[in-house]
Amino acid sequence: MTVHGHDEMIADGLTLEDVWKIVLAGRIVERQQDRRTKEWKYVIEGGTQDERGGTVVAKIGPTGQLVIITVYSS
């Protein structure tokens, strides 16, 4: 998770468990290509542990691991 993603998670009152629930049980609603790097990022919407809505923006990093770019409640 990026520092920005972590800061946004805390600011919106979300936990790591919320983020993982959104990623694992949510759905990809949009795919965006970064204009500068040409990397694809994915907007994932789902529910949190307490059934609030949440969104995660993530990409696959150069090592093949998921990178959480930002997180917010919706």
DSSP file (Angstrom, degrees, kcal/mol; ACC not computed):
  #  RESIDUE AA STRUCTURE BP1 BP2  ACC     N-H-->O    O-->H-N    N-H-->O    O-->H-N    TCO  KAPPA ALPHA  PHI   PSI    X-CA   Y-CA   Z-CA
    1    1 A M              0   0    0      0, 0.0    68,-0.2     0, 0.0    57,-0.0   0.000 360.0 360.0 360.0 136.5    0.0    0.0    0.0
    2    2 A T     >  -     0   0    0     66,-2.6     4,-2.4     1,-0.1     5,-0.2  -0.310 360.0-112.9 -72.1 162.8    1.3    3.5   -0.9
    3    3 A V  H  > S+     0   0    0      2,-0.2     4,-2.7     1,-0.2     5,-0.2   0.909 120.9  52.4 -60.9 -42.1    1.7    6.1    1.8
    4    4 A H  H  > S+     0   0    0      1,-0.2     4,-2.5     2,-0.2    67,-0.2   0.930 109.0  49.5 -59.8 -46.0   -1.1    8.0    0.2
    5    5 A G  H  > S+     0   0    0     64,-0.4     4,-2.3    63,-0.3    -2,-0.2   0.905 111.8  48.3 -60.1 -43.1   -3.4    5.0    0.3
    6    6 A H  H  X S+     0   0    0     -4,-2.4     4,-2.3     2,-0.2    -2,-0.2   0.924 111.6  49.4 -64.3 -44.9   -2.6    4.4    3.9
    7    7 A D  H  X S+     0   0    0     -4,-2.7     4,-2.5     1,-0.2    -2,-0.2   0.908 112.9  47.0 -61.3 -42.7   -3.3    8.0    4.8
    8    8 A E  H  X S+     0   0    0     -4,-2.5     4,-1.9     2,-0.2    -1,-0.2   0.877 109.3  54.6 -67.7 -37.6   -6.6    8.0    2.9
    9    9 A M  H  <>S+     0   0    0     -4,-2.3     5,-2.9    -5,-0.2    -2,-0.2   0.945 112.7  42.6 -58.8 -49.4   -7.6    4.7    4.6
   10   10 A I  H ><5S+     0   0    0     -4,-2.3     3,-1.6     1,-0.2    -2,-0.2   0.914 111.6  54.6 -64.3 -44.2   -7.1    6.2    8.0
   11   11 A A  H 3<5S+     0   0    0     -4,-2.5    -1,-0.2     1,-0.3    -2,-0.2   0.833 110.7  46.2 -60.9 -33.3   -8.8    9.5    7.1
   12   12 A D  T 3<5S-     0   0    0     -4,-1.9    -1,-0.3    -5,-0.1    -2,-0.2   0.333 116.6-112.5 -93.1   7.5  -11.9    7.6    6.0
   13   13 A G  T < 5 +     0   0    0     -3,-1.6     2,-0.2     1,-0.2    -3,-0.2   0.801  68.6 143.0  70.4  28.9  -12.0    5.4    9.1
   14   14 A L      < -     0   0    0     -5,-2.9     2,-0.2    -6,-0.2    -1,-0.2  -0.644  36.8-146.8-100.4 159.6  -11.2    2.2    7.2
   15   15 A T     >  -     0   0    0     -2,-0.2     4,-2.1     1,-0.1     5,-0.1  -0.712  31.7-104.8-116.4 169.1   -9.0   -0.7    8.3
   16   16 A L  H  > S+     0   0    0     -2,-0.2     4,-2.6     1,-0.2     5,-0.2   0.876 123.4  56.9 -60.2 -36.3   -6.8   -3.1    6.4
   17   17 A E  H  > S+     0   0    0      1,-0.2     4,-2.2     2,-0.2    -1,-0.2   0.892 105.6  50.6 -61.9 -38.8   -9.5   -5.7    6.8
   18   18 A D  H  > S+     0   0    0      2,-0.2     4,-2.4     1,-0.2    -2,-0.2   0.929 109.9  50.1 -61.9 -45.6  -11.9   -3.4    5.0
   19   19 A V  H  X S+     0   0    0     -4,-2.1     4,-2.4     1,-0.2    -2,-0.2   0.932 111.8  46.8 -60.4 -47.0   -9.5   -2.9    2.2
   20   20 A W  H  X S+     0   0    0     -4,-2.6     4,-3.0     1,-0.2     5,-0.3   0.873 110.4  52.9 -65.9 -35.7   -9.0   -6.6    1.7
   21   21 A K  H  X S+     0   0    0     -4,-2.2     4,-2.6    -5,-0.2     5,-0.4   0.925 110.2  48.3 -64.2 -42.2  -12.7   -7.3    1.9
   22   22 A I  H  X S+     0   0    0     -4,-2.4     4,-1.6     3,-0.2    -2,-0.2   0.937 116.0  43.7 -60.6 -46.8  -13.2   -4.7   -0.9
   23   23 A V  H  < S+     0   0    0     -4,-2.4    -2,-0.2    -5,-0.2    -1,-0.2   0.928 121.2  38.1 -65.6 -45.9  -10.5   -6.2   -3.0
   24   24 A L  H  < S+     0   0    0     -4,-3.0    -2,-0.2    -5,-0.2    -1,-0.2   0.826 131.2  24.7 -79.8 -32.3  -11.4   -9.8   -2.5
   25   25 A A  H  < S+     0   0    0     -4,-2.6    -3,-0.2    -5,-0.3    -2,-0.2   0.524 107.8  82.7-111.7  -7.8  -15.2   -9.6   -2.6
   26   26 A G  S  < S-     0   0    0     -4,-1.6     2,-0.4    -5,-0.4    20,-0.2  -0.001  73.2-115.9 -82.8-167.4  -15.8   -6.4   -4.6
   27   27 A R  E     -A   45   0A   0     18,-2.6    18,-2.5     0, 0.0     2,-0.5  -0.984  19.8-110.5-136.0 147.7  -15.8   -5.9   -8.3
   28   28 A I  E     +A   44   0A   0     -2,-0.4    16,-0.3    16,-0.2     3,-0.1  -0.641  35.3 173.7 -74.1 121.7  -13.7   -4.1  -10.8
   29   29 A V  E     +     0   0A   0     14,-2.9     2,-0.3    -2,-0.5    -1,-0.2   0.581  62.7  15.6-106.4 -14.5  -15.9   -1.2  -12.1
   30   30 A E  E     -A   43   0A   0     13,-1.2    13,-2.8     2,-0.0     2,-0.4  -0.979  54.5-153.4-159.6 145.0  -13.3    0.6  -14.2
   31   31 A R  E     -A   42   0A   0     -2,-0.3     2,-0.4    11,-0.2    11,-0.2  -0.991  21.7-173.4-119.8 128.5   -9.9    0.1  -15.7
   32   32 A Q  E     -A   41   0A   0      9,-2.9     9,-3.1    -2,-0.4     2,-0.5  -0.943  16.7-142.2-125.3 142.9   -7.8    3.2  -16.3
   33   33 A Q  E     -A   40   0A   0     -2,-0.4     2,-0.2     7,-0.2     7,-0.2  -0.913  23.8-123.1-106.3 127.7   -4.5    3.7  -18.1
   34   34 A D     >  -     0   0    0      5,-3.1     4,-1.7    -2,-0.5     5,-0.0  -0.482  15.4-144.2 -65.9 129.0   -2.0    6.1  -16.6
   35   35 A R  T  4 S+     0   0    0     -2,-0.2    -1,-0.2     2,-0.2    -2,-0.0   0.867  94.6  38.6 -64.4 -37.0   -1.1    8.7  -19.3
   36   36 A R  T  4 S+     0   0    0      1,-0.1    -1,-0.2     3,-0.1    -2,-0.0   0.954 129.9  24.3 -81.5 -52.5    2.5    9.0  -18.2
   37   37 A T  T  4 S-     0   0    0      2,-0.1    -2,-0.2     1,-0.0    -1,-0.1   0.644  89.5-135.5 -91.5 -14.7    3.5    5.5  -17.3
   38   38 A K     <  +     0   0    0     -4,-1.7     2,-0.1     1,-0.3    -3,-0.1   0.551  55.3 145.1  68.3   8.5    1.0    3.6  -19.4
   39   39 A E        -     0   0    0     -6,-0.1    -5,-3.1     1,-0.1     2,-0.4  -0.475  49.5-122.1 -74.5 148.6    0.3    1.3  -16.4
   40   40 A W  E     -A   33   0A   0     -7,-0.2    20,-0.5    20,-0.1     2,-0.3  -0.736  26.6-170.5 -89.6 139.5   -3.2    0.0  -15.9
   41   41 A K  E     -AB  32  59A   0     -9,-3.1    -9,-2.9    -2,-0.4     2,-0.4  -0.942  10.9-141.7-126.8 155.5   -4.9    0.7  -12.6
   42   42 A Y  E     -AB  31  58A   0     16,-3.5    16,-2.4    -2,-0.3     2,-0.6  -0.943   3.5-146.3-124.2 133.3   -8.2   -0.8  -11.5
   43   43 A V  E     -AB  30  57A   0    -13,-2.8   -14,-2.9    -2,-0.4   -13,-1.2  -0.887  23.0-170.8 -98.5 118.9  -11.1    0.8   -9.6
   44   44 A I  E     -AB  28  56A   0     12,-3.2    12,-2.7    -2,-0.6     2,-0.4  -0.948   4.1-166.4-117.4 126.4  -12.7   -1.8   -7.3
   45   45 A E  E     +AB  27  55A   0    -18,-2.5   -18,-2.6    -2,-0.5     2,-0.3  -0.896  26.4 123.2-113.0 143.1  -15.9   -1.2   -5.4
   46   46 A G  E     - B   0  54A   0      8,-2.3     8,-2.6    -2,-0.4     2,-0.3  -0.940  52.9 -68.2-170.8-168.6  -17.2   -3.3   -2.5
   47   47 A G  E     - B   0  53A   0     -2,-0.3     6,-0.2     6,-0.2   -22,-0.2  -0.728  36.3-134.2-104.4 152.1  -18.4   -3.5    1.0
   48   48 A T    >   -     0   0    0      4,-2.7     3,-1.8    -2,-0.3   -30,-0.1  -0.294  40.6 -87.8 -90.7-179.5  -16.4   -3.0    4.2
   49   49 A Q  T 3  S+     0   0    0      1,-0.3    -1,-0.0     2,-0.1    -2,-0.0   0.845 131.8  44.1 -59.5 -35.3  -16.6   -5.1    7.4
   50   50 A D  T 3  S-     0   0    0      2,-0.0    -1,-0.3     0, 0.0   -32,-0.0   0.099 124.2-103.1-100.5  23.2  -19.4   -3.1    8.7
   51   51 A E  S <  S+     0   0    0     -3,-1.8     2,-0.2     1,-0.2    -2,-0.1   0.659  74.8 139.5  68.1  20.6  -21.2   -3.0    5.3
   52   52 A R        -     0   0    0      1,-0.1    -4,-2.7    21,-0.0     2,-0.2  -0.533  58.9-103.0 -79.7 161.5  -20.3    0.5    4.3
   53   53 A G  E     +B   47   0A   0     -6,-0.2    21,-2.2    -2,-0.2     2,-0.3  -0.611  45.1 177.0 -83.0 148.0  -19.4    1.1    0.7
   54   54 A G  E     -BC  46  73A   0     -8,-2.6    -8,-2.3    19,-0.3     2,-0.4  -0.988  19.2-149.2-149.7 157.8  -15.7    1.5   -0.2
   55   55 A T  E     -BC  45  72A   0     17,-3.1    17,-2.4    -2,-0.3     2,-0.4  -0.990   7.0-168.1-131.4 138.2  -13.5    1.9   -3.2
   56   56 A V  E     -BC  44  71A   0    -12,-2.7   -12,-3.2    -2,-0.4     2,-0.5  -0.987   7.5-158.0-123.1 133.8   -9.9    0.7   -3.8
   57   57 A V  E     +BC  43  70A   0     13,-2.7    12,-2.7    -2,-0.4    13,-1.5  -0.969  30.2 161.2-110.0 123.4   -7.7    1.9   -6.6
   58   58 A A  E     -BC  42  68A   0    -16,-2.4   -16,-3.5    -2,-0.5     2,-0.3  -0.897  22.5-167.5-140.7 163.7   -4.9   -0.6   -7.3
   59   59 A K  E     -BC  41  67A   0      8,-2.0     8,-3.3    -2,-0.3     2,-0.6  -0.940  34.3-102.8-144.0 166.1   -2.4   -1.7   -9.9
   60   60 A I  E     - C   0  66A   0    -20,-0.5     6,-0.2    -2,-0.3   -20,-0.1  -0.862  44.1-140.9 -92.1 119.6   -0.1   -4.6  -10.5
   61   61 A G    >   -     0   0    0      4,-3.3     3,-2.1    -2,-0.6    -1,-0.0  -0.128  29.0 -92.3 -75.9 174.9    3.4   -3.5   -9.6
   62   62 A P  T 3  S+     0   0    0      0, 0.0    -1,-0.1     0, 0.0    -2,-0.0   0.711 126.4  55.0 -62.5 -21.3    6.7   -4.4  -11.4
   63   63 A T  T 3  S-     0   0    0      2,-0.2     3,-0.1     0, 0.0    -2,-0.0   0.423 121.0-106.7 -91.1   1.4    7.2   -7.3   -9.1
   64   64 A G  S <  S+     0   0    0     -3,-2.1     2,-0.3     1,-0.3    -4,-0.0   0.511  80.3 126.6  87.5   4.9    3.8   -8.7   -9.9
   65   65 A Q        -     0   0    0      1,-0.1    -4,-3.3    -5,-0.0    -1,-0.3  -0.668  67.9-101.3 -97.2 153.2    2.3   -7.8   -6.5
   66   66 A L  E     -C   60   0A   0     -2,-0.3     2,-0.5    -6,-0.2    -6,-0.2  -0.533  33.2-159.3 -72.0 132.5   -0.9   -5.8   -6.0
   67   67 A V  E     -C   59   0A   0     -8,-3.3    -8,-2.0    -2,-0.3     2,-0.7  -0.970   9.9-143.9-115.6 120.1   -0.2   -2.1   -5.1
   68   68 A I  E     +C   58   0A   0     -2,-0.5   -66,-2.6   -10,-0.2   -63,-0.3  -0.751  19.6 179.9 -83.3 115.2   -3.0   -0.2   -3.3
   69   69 A I  E     -     0   0A   0    -12,-2.7   -64,-0.4    -2,-0.7     2,-0.3   0.924  62.3 -15.0 -83.4 -49.2   -2.8    3.3   -4.7
   70   70 A T  E     -C   57   0A   0    -13,-1.5   -13,-2.7   -65,-0.1     2,-0.3  -0.978  54.8-158.5-153.5 162.8   -5.7    4.9   -2.8
   71   71 A V  E     +C   56   0A   0     -2,-0.3     2,-0.3   -15,-0.2   -15,-0.2  -0.994  15.7 166.0-142.9 140.4   -8.7    3.9   -0.7
   72   72 A Y  E     -C   55   0A   0    -17,-2.4   -17,-3.1    -2,-0.3     2,-0.2  -0.988  33.9-115.2-155.2 152.8  -11.9    5.8    0.2
   73   73 A S  E      C   54   0A   0     -2,-0.3   -19,-0.3   -19,-0.2   -60,-0.0  -0.590 360.0 360.0 -83.5 150.3  -15.3    5.1    1.6
   74   74 A S              0   0    0    -21,-2.2   -20,-0.2    -2,-0.2    -1,-0.1   0.371 360.0 360.0-132.7 360.0  -18.3    5.7   -0.7
